[in-house]
Amino acid sequence: MFQSSLGIVVRSTDYKDYDRILTIFTKEFGKITAGVRGARKQGSPLLAASEMFCCSNYAIYRSKTRSSVNQAEVVNSFFNIRNDVKALTVASIISDICDKTAMEDEPNPRLFALLASTLYTLDNGYDPYGTLVFFVFKALDILGLKPHLDSCVCCGKPSVNKVNISLGGTVCEDCPGEKISQTHLEAISRIFTVPSKNMADNLPAVNGDFLSLAERWITHSLEFQPRGLKILHTLTAYETYKDKPL
């Protein structure tokens, strides 16, 4: 059986001498794992389409035992992401999240649209950290893990500028939690209302506390640490201390 769909590579693994195994998040069929024979040979027409983050129209042969990419037409390689270490790190994080949360053969068009918009935003030079924060809270919404912000998630009383990540939302003055900026709460609420396609024009202003909150929330909610977070921590630590006197 042949299937054709727009898809984005969220994992690419070299195999044998010239082949690759791709995990492709497709718009119409959800996540598909497929081999690409000879993808790494010089002059291969499938080389570009087998690179990480590449968005292509893929023609995939599927049987009960295996799947393989037979043809691909590149739509956007998102090449500029590779020229910015912060953008590349964030792209790796969001791709890993999509790889872990997208289901085999189960379409998730909202998550696919979010991934595509995130890569577009990074590729066009927008703030990588603001892009990551937007992605995290929008993804939590799409995956049914939306933070509860209307009242205390613990007792139902009016909430204050405190959140409890393990409970999944804001809390009142009497319940345990950590204080956060009202500006950050407003930014999270706004992210829920903005369509993914409008991400680039609605990125939140991000500082270290907001970025840390987003990282911890997605890690706790999904119960795994996305690849690239350790590199991100190194980058943010360097930016914090590089201008301080010794």
N, C-alpha and C positions, 0 to 999 in steps of 0.2 A: 504494500500500500504506500502510495506517495502522499505526502502532506506538504502544503506550501503555506508559509506564514512569515510575517515580519517578526524578527526575533533579535535579542541582544545577548551576546556572549557574557555569561557571568562567571564562568570558570573554563580555563583552557589548560590542558595537561598534555605535554609531549609524550608520545608513545612510539616505541620502537625507533627506527632510524629516521623516518620522515613523516610519521602520522601524528595526528592529534585526536584527543577525545575532548569534546566540547559539552558543556552544560549550557543550553540555550533557553533563555526565558522567552517564550513566544507569546504573541498577542492572542492568538486564537486557540492554542492547545496547551497553554501552561508550560511547565518545565519539561524539556526533552534532553536526554543525554545521547549524543550521537558521535560516531567516529568520522574522521575526515582523512581518507587515505591520500598520502602524498602531499599533505598540506604544506609541509616545510621544505619541499623541493624547490630549488631555484626556478622561478618562472611559473609556479603553480597558480592557477586562476583562483584557488581557494585560500591562498595564503592570507590576504588581508581580511577575509571574512572569518578566519579562524583566530584572529587576535582578540585579546580581552577588550571588552566594552563595545566591540564593533556591532553596529546595527545594520542588518541585511535582510533581504527577502531570501529565505532559505527554502530549497526544495529538499525534503528529507524522505528517504526510503525507510519504511518501518516494517519489521516483521516481528514475530513472536519472540525472537531471540536477540535481535540487534536492530540498531538504527544507524543510518549513515547519511551524511550530507553529500548530495550528488551535484548540486548547483547552488550558487549564491550570488546575489547582486547587492553589492554594498550600497547602503543608503547614507550612512554617516559613520566614519571611523572614529570620530571624536579624538582626532590625532593630537590636538593642542593639550589635552589632559596630561599627556606624557611629558610635556615640557615644564610642568609645575609640580614639584614634589608634594606640596600640600593638596593640590587637586587630585593627583594620582593616588595619594593615601586615602583621601575621602572616597574616591571612586572605588577603590578596593574594598573599603568598609561597606559601602552601600550594595555593592555587587554580592558580597558575601552574605549580607542580610537577605537579599532577594533569593540567593541560592538556597539558603536554609529554610526560608518561609514559603516560597512558591512550591506548589505541589505538582508532582508528575501528572501530566494529562488533565489538569484542572485549571482552566483559564481564570486569570485574575486581572481583568483589564484595567482596574484602578491602580493596582500595584505596578503593572507594566507601564502605564502612563506616568506614574511617579518616577520610576527608574529612568525612563527616557527623558523626562524633563530635568531630572537631576544631572544627568550626563550632559545635556545641552547647556545647562547653567554653568557647570564646571568648565566645559569646553570653551565657553565664551568669556571666561575670565572673571566671573563673579566670585564674591567672597566664599572660599571653600568651607569655612567654619559655619557661616550663616546658612549655607546650603545643606550642610550635614544636620544642623539643628532642625531646619524645616523638614528635611527628609524623615528624621527620626519620629517627630511627633505626627506627621502626616501618615507615616507607615503604621504607627501604633493605632491610629484611627481606622485605617483600612483593614488591619488585621483583627479588629474587634477588641483591641486592648487600649482604647482611648482613655486617657486620664480623666477622672471625675473631678470637675472643677467647680460645680455649682454649690456644693455644701460640704460639710465635714464627711469624709468617706467612712469615718469610724462611728460617729454617733448621730449624724444628720443635722447638727447645729450649724449656724452660719459659719463659714470658714474665714480664715484670715490668711495672711501671706506666709503660709506654712504648707509644706507637702510631706507626705509619707509615701515614698516610692514603693515600699513593700505592700502597702495597702492600696496603692493605685490612684492617689488623688490628693486633694487639699484636705486640711484638717483644721479644727477650731483651736482656740488658744489653750484649751484644757487637754487636748489629745497630743500624743507624741508625734514629732515631726521636725523638719528643718525649715528655718526661715528662708524665704527667697524674695527677690524683688517683685513688687507689683508689676513693674514693666515686663518682667519675664512671664508672669502669669497672663498678662494681656496679650503678649506675643504668641504664646501657646494657643490661647483661645482663637486668635486671629488665624493662625495656621489651619485650624480645623475648617474655617469657612472659605479659604482660598483654594480654587481649583489648582490641581498640580501643574497645568499648562501655564499658569500665571506665576509660578514660583520665582522666576528671575526678577520680577518687579516687586516682590513682596518678601524679600529676605529679612529676617529679624537682625537687629544689631546684637552682636554676640561678644561677651567677654568670657574670661576663663571660668567663672562660676556657672554661667548658662551652658557653656559647652560641656562642663563636667556633669551637670544635671542631665543633659540629653544622653550622654554616654552611659551613665549609671542607670538611667531609666530603661533604655533599650536593652542593656545587658541583663538587667534583672527580669524584665518582661519576657524576653526570649530565652533566658536561661543558657546563654552561651556568649562568649566574647568574640566578636567579629574580628577576622584577620585584619590587621592594619592598625588596631587601636594602640598597640604598644609603640608603633612608629609615630602615631599622632601624639602620644604623650611625650615622646622625645622631642618632637618639633615644637610643641607648645612650651615645654620646659626651657628649651633653648631660646625661644622668643622672649620668655619672661626674664631670663637672666643675662642675655647677651649684652645689654647696654648698661648693666650695673657695674660699678667700679669693683675691682678686685680688692 
